[in-house]
Amino acid sequence: MDDSQATRESLLIRLEDERDGQAWADFVDLYSPVIYGFARRHGLQDADAADLVQEVLRSVARSILKYDRRRGRFRDWLMTVVRRRLSEHWADRQRRTTGSGDSRVQEKLERVASDAGTERLWEQEYQQSAFRFAVARIRDGFEESTWQAFWQTTVEGKTTRQVAQSLEMSEGAVYIARSRVISRLKLEIRALEE
C-alpha cells in the first residue's frame, strides 16, 4: 500500500493534543468500526469486541506520543496494538478455561498471532470504515435524487435504467449524478488519508 493510503498525518499530530476533541472524535469515528469489525471476525462476541475497542482506544490515548512516524504507517502500528490486545483476550480466556479440553481457544489464539490473512482483513475493515466515514461527511452536500442515483447504482448494484425510471431521471442524468458523488467521495477519502 502506498503512502496515499496512510492515516492523515495532521490527524496524528492533532491527537497528540489531548484537548483536541474533534481530532479524537474523528479518530474514534474512523477507527472504532475497524477495530470492532476486526475483533468480531476473530471470534469475539459483541460485548467483548466493544470492550476491546475501548481498551485499544485507551491504549492509543496513553501511547500516541510513542508512535514514531519514521518506523512505518500508523495503521500498521495500530493493528499491532489491536492484535496484542486480542491475543491477550484469548490467552486470558484460555487460562480461565484450562482443563476444559476446548482447543478452540488455542486455535483462535494462533490465528490472531499468525500474519496469514490478518493484514488483509485489517485493511478490508479500514477500507469499509473509511468509506462509511467519507459518506457520512459528504452526504448532506447532495440533493436526494443525486445521492439516490449514486447509491442505487453504485452500492445497491441497480442498473442505470432501473434507477432512471424509479427516480424519473434520464439515464444521462443518473450517470452525471453518480459521477459527481463518486468524484467528491474520492476527494474526501484522499483528504482523509493524506
NORHUJO-V991394 format. One record per residue. N is the residue number from 1. RES is the residue in three letters. PHI is phi as a letter, one per 20 degrees, with the letter a starting at -180 (NA if undefined). PSI is psi in degrees with one decimal (* if undefined). Layout:
n = [N,N]
res = [RES,RES]
phi = [PHI,PHI]
psi = [PSI,PSI]
This chain:
n = [1,2,3,4,5,6,7,8,9,10,11,12,13,14,15,16,17,18,19,20,21,22,23,24,25,26,27,28,29,30,31,32,33,34,35,36,37,38,39,40,41,42,43,44,45,46,47,48,49,50,51,52,53,54,55,56,57,58,59,60,61,62,63,64,65,66,67,68,69,70,71,72,73,74,75,76,77,78,79,80,81,82,83,84,85,86,87,88,89,90,91,92,93,94,95,96,97,98,99,100,101,102,103,104,105,106,107,108,109,110,111,112,113,114,115,116,117,118,119,120,121,122,123,124,125,126,127,128,129,130,131,132,133,134,135,136,137,138,139,140,141,142,143,144,145,146,147,148,149,150,151,152,153,154,155,156,157,158,159,160,161,162,163,164,165,166,167,168,169,170,171,172,173,174,175,176,177,178,179,180,181,182,183,184,185,186,187,188,189,190,191,192,193,194]
res = [MET,ASP,ASP,SER,GLN,ALA,THR,ARG,GLU,SER,LEU,LEU,ILE,ARG,LEU,GLU,ASP,GLU,ARG,ASP,GLY,GLN,ALA,TRP,ALA,ASP,PHE,VAL,ASP,LEU,TYR,SER,PRO,VAL,ILE,TYR,GLY,PHE,ALA,ARG,ARG,HIS,GLY,LEU,GLN,ASP,ALA,ASP,ALA,ALA,ASP,LEU,VAL,GLN,GLU,VAL,LEU,ARG,SER,VAL,ALA,ARG,SER,ILE,LEU,LYS,TYR,ASP,ARG,ARG,ARG,GLY,ARG,PHE,ARG,ASP,TRP,LEU,MET,THR,VAL,VAL,ARG,ARG,ARG,LEU,SER,GLU,HIS,TRP,ALA,ASP,ARG,GLN,ARG,ARG,THR,THR,GLY,SER,GLY,ASP,SER,ARG,VAL,GLN,GLU,LYS,LEU,GLU,ARG,VAL,ALA,SER,ASP,ALA,GLY,THR,GLU,ARG,LEU,TRP,GLU,GLN,GLU,TYR,GLN,GLN,SER,ALA,PHE,ARG,PHE,ALA,VAL,ALA,ARG,ILE,ARG,ASP,GLY,PHE,GLU,GLU,SER,THR,TRP,GLN,ALA,PHE,TRP,GLN,THR,THR,VAL,GLU,GLY,LYS,THR,THR,ARG,GLN,VAL,ALA,GLN,SER,LEU,GLU,MET,SER,GLU,GLY,ALA,VAL,TYR,ILE,ALA,ARG,SER,ARG,VAL,ILE,SER,ARG,LEU,LYS,LEU,GLU,ILE,ARG,ALA,LEU,GLU,GLU]
phi = [NA,e,f,f,e,e,f,g,f,f,f,f,f,f,f,f,e,f,e,e,f,f,f,f,f,f,f,f,f,f,e,g,f,f,f,f,f,f,f,f,f,e,n,f,f,g,f,f,f,f,f,f,g,f,f,f,f,f,f,f,g,f,d,g,f,e,f,d,g,f,e,q,f,f,g,f,f,f,f,f,f,f,f,f,f,f,f,f,f,f,f,f,f,f,f,f,d,g,n,e,n,e,e,f,f,f,f,f,f,f,f,f,f,e,e,f,n,f,f,f,f,g,f,f,f,f,f,f,f,f,f,f,f,f,g,f,f,d,g,f,e,c,f,g,f,f,f,f,f,f,f,f,e,e,e,e,m,f,f,g,f,g,f,g,f,f,e,l,c,f,f,f,f,f,g,f,f,f,f,f,f,f,g,f,f,f,f,f,f,f,f,f,e,e]
psi = [134.7,176.7,-21.2,-15.4,12.5,156.0,136.1,118.1,-33.5,-34.6,-41.8,-40.3,-43.0,-30.7,-26.4,-21.3,102.0,-14.8,-9.2,85.0,-35.7,-38.2,-44.6,-36.3,-44.1,-43.4,-47.9,-43.7,-37.8,-45.3,-22.7,-47.4,-31.1,-49.9,-45.9,-49.6,-40.2,-44.4,-42.5,-40.1,-17.6,18.3,2.9,144.7,167.2,-53.7,-39.8,-39.5,-41.2,-40.0,-41.2,-41.3,-47.7,-41.5,-43.7,-43.3,-40.7,-42.1,-43.4,-44.1,-38.4,-29.5,12.1,-32.4,-18.7,-16.8,126.5,109.6,-27.4,-16.0,-2.4,-179.5,146.0,-42.6,-35.6,-41.4,-45.1,-40.3,-37.7,-42.9,-45.5,-45.2,-38.9,-45.8,-39.6,-41.7,-40.8,-39.8,-49.4,-36.0,-41.5,-41.6,-38.3,-39.8,-37.6,-24.3,15.6,136.0,-2.6,-15.1,5.2,109.0,-5.1,-37.4,-44.7,-41.4,-42.7,-39.9,-44.7,-36.1,-40.9,-39.5,-25.9,150.8,-16.6,109.9,-15.6,-44.9,-39.9,-43.6,-44.4,-44.8,-39.1,-45.0,-41.4,-46.3,-41.4,-42.3,-41.6,-39.5,-49.4,-41.5,-47.4,-40.9,-44.2,-33.2,-31.7,-15.2,-47.0,-6.4,5.1,148.7,155.3,-42.9,-38.0,-46.7,-45.2,-36.2,-44.3,-54.7,-47.0,-37.0,-37.5,-45.4,-46.4,-14.4,19.4,155.3,157.3,-39.1,-46.6,-45.5,-42.2,-42.2,-44.4,-31.0,-0.8,50.5,163.9,158.7,-36.4,-40.4,-34.8,-45.2,-45.4,-45.4,-47.6,-43.4,-41.4,-44.4,-44.8,-42.4,-46.4,-37.5,-43.3,-42.2,-43.2,-41.8,-41.1,-44.5,-37.2,-37.1,-9.9,*]
